[in-house]
Amino acid sequence: MKKFVLSFTMLTLALVTATAEVDPNFYIYLCFGQSNMEGNAPWENVDNTVNSRFKMLATTHFDNPSRTLGRWYKALPPIVSPIGKLGMCDYFGRTMVAALPTNVRVGVVAVAMGGSPIEMFDKDKCEQKLADNPNEWWATITKNCYGGNAYQRLIDMGRKAQESGVIKGILLHQGCSNNGDPNWPNMVKKIYNDMLTDLGLNAEDVPLFVGETLRQDQGGACYGHNTVVARMPSVVPTSHVIHSNGCPGNNTDPWHFCAAGYRTMGKRYAYAALQTMGAATMMNPDFTMAKTLKKFYTVQSFDDHYDAKARATVTLQLWCTFADGHREDLTEEATFASTDFKITNGKVKIPSSGIGGIVTATYTDFFGDEHNVDITIGNIPDLVNAIPADVEPCAIYDLQGRRMSLHPGTHLPHGIFIVGGKKVISR
């Protein structure tokens, strides 16, 4: 009896200790897909700086750097596999730890194979798919890195991660191998539901984040799949689309992003994850960011002029150049307003007169600084000749030649005006 009591006590203590090791402030994200999730861009010096709160769980064995299956490490690239490079996970994690409270850690558990069809993550189809395609590149990776079953490896490592933290979301980037397949959203839905069931998770607590493929204007060949990705929220209500607008390709092949593209996509995955938990998409003021990394988030300049002809319809955009030299399309993060144009569905129309005007874009950067950018759209003709010659020098007119009525001490609204016979821009 004494032995039984002692054994029961030791078992109880072991269970209590194991439970105590689960840190509710360790946010875990499962990541899966094909080569863009695996990472395809060579990392650069700036990518070697990683905050210690960003972790990766090795889902396979690594020789260089040396990593053991099932153990946590600082999330230095390559994160996903020994043959992977810089990818979606890298700047997802960097952005998350910079934005969240400093007592929160972020961990990624990633399984991905270049060229893999989505069926390789369907637990009811993967074995047959592998048997039917034994010599494919993705099949070789599955066998060499993930024991022949990528789905099961992700589930096993997900359970391992649950011993340390709490799964907060799932990231997916896949599509080129199922490009345009109308049944793809339903296949993803099944995989997502299987993951939730096998890991004991609720969809309301664990959203799915699905990234777009490389767009056509950036050299993408699988851009048509983005219309399929767009359907995800209607098929899986707890899913969110991560847009790839403006993210550059590698100029080598038509499938992969370059390093700058992966960094931007990673940041967008993070912004979506933060928004779903009601957190601000800006750096925590208590976080100390490395100087080299800070350049990635620091605004340097905005594009502030777009040419347009009479009667042209112009889609509003906000493009920014950052301190590290990369460019981003910030349109979806900005708001637009104008006294010169009527904005309809994010577009303005140049009147038949051909006279352009100003649209003000408002954007708040990752450091919480608000930027108001006056964007000149179309050509602003010089209308000085249309103003009566006998007006006083300080008279102020709009571009239609109408005199402005301003009280002393008031400021001009944003726009373009004729002041004392000269054209000026009021910002």
CORQUI-V954711 format. One record per helix or strand. SS is the DSSP state (alpha for helix, beta for strand). FROM is the first residue (numbers start at 1). LEN is the number of residues. Records with the same first field share a line. If there is no record, write none. Layout:
SS: FROM-LEN + FROM-LEN
//
This chain:
alpha: 2-19 + 35-4 + 45-4 + 88-12 + 118-4 + 126-7 + 137-10 + 150-13 + 176-3 + 184-16 + 216-3 + 223-7 + 232-4 + 259-18 + 291-7 + 331-3 + 384-3
beta: 26-8 + 41-1 + 54-4 + 62-1 + 67-1 + 72-3 + 86-1 + 105-8 + 166-8 + 207-5 + 239-4 + 249-1 + 257-1 + 299-4 + 305-2 + 313-3 + 319-4 + 327-3 + 334-4 + 344-1 + 347-3 + 357-8 + 370-8 + 396-3 + 403-1 + 415-5 + 422-5
//
